[in-house]
Amino acid sequence: MRRRKEDKIKLKKKISFKFFKEHKRITTCLIVVFILLGSFLTINYGRYVKDIIEVYYLRTKNFYFSSDKLTIHGKSYEINPWGGTTNYSISISMSSLLNSLKGTDSDIIYDLSCSTDGNVDCFIGAPGTTTVERTIRSEDNSDNFVVNIAPKSNVNLHDGDRVSVNVTAKSKSPYVEELSATFILVIGNYGINYEIEDKAGNVYFDSIVTNTLDTSRAEVTLTITDPSVVIDMSNNILDVDSTTYETSLSYDYKDDDEDGNLDNDATQHNYIKSITFVLEPKSSIMVRYYKKIPSNDYTYVNGDSEAPIVSFSHRIIE
């Protein structure tokens, strides 16, 4: 009985080896695939580990080089839609802070560059400038800039086309570290677009909603997710009859000790938590909010994976 089992095992092995001998091309292809797959996984895992080690080493030197949009692994954003006929601006902030109490003591000099897939132009500052040297000063540990994306006169873009822009910031003093991001713009004259324009140091930020639809209106709701911001009561949209709003009970918030954290007062009050309004076809509405911590930057790019401090929802009205 035992011999029969051994004979069966040997027979299976012979059949297996016989298959590979008779199909040498398949065998070779499988070997090549496994080698390529193994190499790919090894290289990418090696890069990941290398990045972790480098970041850890730089942190031990009190070197902090970060951004609100650029990352060490190259984050990707999708901006949808973009008409493709006027310039599109992307605001980006750089920082040399680990937190509100700790930052790099020296200036960080870095090279900033942008590049495209050839279907659009990009520039930083003056048109035609794609590479500049910038500095994050140790005095405020921050630097802000705008990357402009411009249509090309000799390129015809159509609905659904996708264009990409890569932005890279590479520090060169006192240490070398590279951050990047890819912005993919989808061409189209459709949909509802939402963004927040802000930068650190501003006492307010603007929420901008755009309806690019030809004939349909949209009912839009903007909701505050953190009471450290309040709506500007002089917004014209609050005076429109069709606009409704919801209030919520909250504490007054201050930052008396200026540590970046809000303090709770004993006094409670009602504030406007959300507003709902109608947006006409092919129009935009800007709603302004005031910040109780001006040093915060609440910029939100349409398509960003992170939740904005003022959330956005809408429904189409036929």
Summary of the structure (lengths in Angstrom):
residues: 318
radius of gyration: 27.2
end to end distance: 79.6
largest distance: 93.5
contacts: 881
relative contact order: 0.14
helix: 19%
strand: 47%
